[in-house]
């Protein structure tokens, strides 16, 4: 079973930036459509960005123009660059496949946007 480990979260002021990383334990990663999900308090987990094996990206309207997803297949790692952060971006962020059967979910990384 593939494992993923998210990192890079923290406390940031509105308008600030963070870069999240997610490392997968298997090279099957490089063939997978990967996604970043967020789970805000009291809400369901939802997909906010995805990237195909070839690098085609897609974003939820709420983050379009502010977040950038990228991947390094040699490192089995996917990133999420988060700019112009807003308080409503506060959530636990997870990575996983964006299509097909999901791998086991990691612990996620907490992002808190607050002044």
C-alpha positions as CSV (number, residue, x, y, z in Angstrom):
1,X,0.0,0.0,0.0
2,X,1.4,3.4,-1.0
3,X,1.9,5.8,1.9
4,X,2.0,9.6,1.6
5,X,3.5,12.1,4.0
6,X,2.4,15.8,3.8
7,X,4.5,18.6,5.2
8,X,4.9,22.4,5.1
9,X,1.8,23.7,6.8
10,X,1.8,26.3,9.5
11,X,0.5,29.6,10.7
12,X,0.5,32.5,8.2
13,X,-1.0,35.9,8.0
14,X,-3.6,36.8,5.4
15,X,-1.9,37.5,2.1
16,X,1.1,35.3,3.0
17,X,2.4,32.2,1.3
18,X,3.2,28.6,2.1
19,X,4.5,25.7,0.1
20,X,3.2,22.2,0.9
21,X,5.0,19.0,0.0
22,X,3.8,15.5,-0.3
23,X,6.1,12.5,-0.6
24,X,4.8,9.1,-1.8
25,X,6.5,5.8,-0.9
26,X,6.2,4.2,-4.3
27,X,7.3,5.0,-7.8
28,X,3.8,4.2,-9.0
29,X,3.3,7.9,-8.1
30,X,4.7,8.9,-11.4
31,X,1.9,7.3,-13.3
32,X,-0.8,8.7,-11.0
33,X,-3.1,11.8,-11.3
34,X,-2.3,13.5,-8.0
35,X,-4.4,15.9,-6.0
36,X,-4.4,18.2,-3.0
37,X,-7.5,18.2,-0.9
38,X,-8.5,20.4,2.0
39,X,-10.8,19.7,4.9
40,X,-12.0,22.8,6.7
41,X,-13.5,22.5,10.2
42,X,-17.0,21.0,10.0
43,X,-16.8,20.5,6.3
44,X,-16.2,17.6,4.0
45,X,-12.8,17.0,2.4
46,X,-12.7,18.4,-1.1
47,X,-10.2,18.4,-4.0
48,X,-8.7,21.8,-4.7
49,X,-6.0,21.0,-7.2
50,X,-4.9,18.1,-9.4
51,X,-2.1,17.3,-11.8
52,X,-1.7,14.5,-14.3
53,X,1.4,12.5,-14.8
54,X,2.2,14.7,-17.8
55,X,1.7,17.9,-15.8
56,X,-1.8,19.1,-16.8
57,X,-3.3,21.0,-13.9
58,X,-6.8,21.8,-12.7
59,X,-8.0,23.9,-9.8
60,X,-11.1,24.6,-7.8
61,X,-12.5,28.1,-8.5
62,X,-11.8,29.1,-4.9
63,X,-8.0,28.8,-5.4
64,X,-7.6,29.5,-9.1
65,X,-4.9,32.1,-9.6
66,X,-3.6,31.8,-6.1
67,X,-2.5,28.1,-5.8
68,X,-0.1,26.2,-8.0
69,X,0.3,22.5,-8.0
70,X,3.5,20.9,-9.4
71,X,5.2,17.5,-9.2
72,X,8.7,16.0,-9.3
73,X,8.4,12.4,-10.5
74,X,12.0,11.7,-9.8
75,X,11.3,12.4,-6.1
76,X,7.8,11.0,-6.0
77,X,6.7,14.3,-4.6
78,X,3.9,16.7,-5.3
79,X,3.8,20.3,-4.2
80,X,1.2,23.0,-3.6
81,X,2.4,26.6,-3.7
82,X,-0.2,28.7,-1.9
83,X,-0.1,32.5,-2.4
84,X,-2.4,35.3,-1.3
85,X,-3.7,33.1,1.5
86,X,-7.1,34.0,3.0
87,X,-8.6,33.0,6.4
88,X,-11.0,30.7,4.5
89,X,-8.1,28.7,3.3
90,X,-7.6,27.5,6.9
91,X,-7.9,23.7,6.8
92,X,-6.0,20.4,7.0
93,X,-4.5,19.7,3.6
94,X,-4.0,16.2,2.3
95,X,-2.6,14.7,-0.9
96,X,-3.8,11.6,-2.6
97,X,-4.7,10.3,-6.0
98,X,-7.2,12.5,-7.7
99,X,-8.8,9.6,-9.7
100,X,-9.5,5.9,-9.2
101,X,-9.1,4.2,-5.8
102,X,-7.4,6.4,-3.2
103,X,-4.4,5.3,-1.3
104,X,-4.4,5.3,2.5
105,X,-4.7,8.9,3.6
106,X,-1.8,10.5,5.4
107,X,-2.0,12.7,8.5
108,X,-2.3,15.9,6.5
109,X,-0.7,19.2,7.3
110,X,-2.5,22.0,9.1
111,X,-2.7,25.4,7.4
112,X,-4.0,28.3,9.5
113,X,-4.4,31.8,8.0
114,X,-4.9,34.3,10.7
115,X,-3.7,37.7,11.8
